[in-house]
């Protein structure tokens, strides 16, 4: 008969501490990423009320986006999501990412995730803000294309999949399982 001895830790538990510590207990992703994930997965129809509340909070808070106010990825993501839901958002939300001349800050050129979010958001231009968003498309396209030669692991899947070749690629939900049956 073989008896395995289980070593106990100081707190009396028989398990090694997790490498993740309490990350999944304390981590709260930005609402914009949750809404985006639900829509891309095609399960947003199960969360109409929650999505409507998140959109309302984002819009009613003056588009400040809380602690994510200086994160281009989050601001561009909210801009795209709100506009896709028919809520007009001014292009002025991107002014904080521009220098005194009105060009996007060069420091943004090294963040592919933010650039791809800006690129996607800028395709939701209206005639009144088309020029400003065309500049955003040009800026993001130029820097994303320059990153193509870098390690593919660093680039978001949208860049790896050739998202820049298609002008109206903005938002494509994944196909639903029921469509395959």
Secondary structure as the mmCIF struct_conf table of DSSP 4:
data_model
#
loop_
_struct_conf.conf_type_id
_struct_conf.id
_struct_conf.beg_label_comp_id
_struct_conf.beg_label_asym_id
_struct_conf.beg_label_seq_id
_struct_conf.end_label_comp_id
_struct_conf.end_label_asym_id
_struct_conf.end_label_seq_id
TURN_TY1_P TURN_TY1_P1 UNK A 10 UNK A 11
BEND BEND1 UNK A 12 UNK A 12
BEND BEND2 UNK A 14 UNK A 15
HELX_LH_PP_P HELX_LH_PP_P1 UNK A 16 UNK A 18
TURN_TY1_P TURN_TY1_P2 UNK A 19 UNK A 22
HELX_RH_AL_P HELX_RH_AL_P1 UNK A 23 UNK A 26
HELX_RH_AL_P HELX_RH_AL_P2 UNK A 31 UNK A 41
TURN_TY1_P TURN_TY1_P3 UNK A 42 UNK A 42
HELX_RH_3T_P HELX_RH_3T_P1 UNK A 44 UNK A 46
HELX_RH_AL_P HELX_RH_AL_P3 UNK A 48 UNK A 60
TURN_TY1_P TURN_TY1_P4 UNK A 61 UNK A 63
HELX_RH_3T_P HELX_RH_3T_P2 UNK A 66 UNK A 68
TURN_TY1_P TURN_TY1_P5 UNK A 69 UNK A 70
HELX_RH_AL_P HELX_RH_AL_P4 UNK A 72 UNK A 84
TURN_TY1_P TURN_TY1_P6 UNK A 85 UNK A 86
HELX_RH_3T_P HELX_RH_3T_P3 UNK A 91 UNK A 97
STRN STRN1 UNK A 98 UNK A 98
TURN_TY1_P TURN_TY1_P7 UNK A 100 UNK A 101
BEND BEND3 UNK A 102 UNK A 103
STRN STRN2 UNK A 104 UNK A 104
HELX_LH_PP_P HELX_LH_PP_P2 UNK A 105 UNK A 105
HELX_RH_3T_P HELX_RH_3T_P4 UNK A 106 UNK A 110
HELX_RH_AL_P HELX_RH_AL_P5 UNK A 112 UNK A 122
TURN_TY1_P TURN_TY1_P8 UNK A 123 UNK A 124
HELX_RH_3T_P HELX_RH_3T_P5 UNK A 127 UNK A 129
HELX_RH_AL_P HELX_RH_AL_P6 UNK A 130 UNK A 147
TURN_TY1_P TURN_TY1_P9 UNK A 148 UNK A 149
BEND BEND4 UNK A 150 UNK A 150
HELX_RH_3T_P HELX_RH_3T_P6 UNK A 152 UNK A 154
BEND BEND5 UNK A 155 UNK A 155
HELX_RH_AL_P HELX_RH_AL_P7 UNK A 157 UNK A 160
TURN_TY1_P TURN_TY1_P10 UNK A 161 UNK A 162
HELX_RH_3T_P HELX_RH_3T_P7 UNK A 163 UNK A 165
TURN_TY1_P TURN_TY1_P11 UNK A 167 UNK A 168
BEND BEND6 UNK A 170 UNK A 170
HELX_LH_PP_P HELX_LH_PP_P3 UNK A 173 UNK A 176
HELX_RH_3T_P HELX_RH_3T_P8 UNK A 177 UNK A 180
#
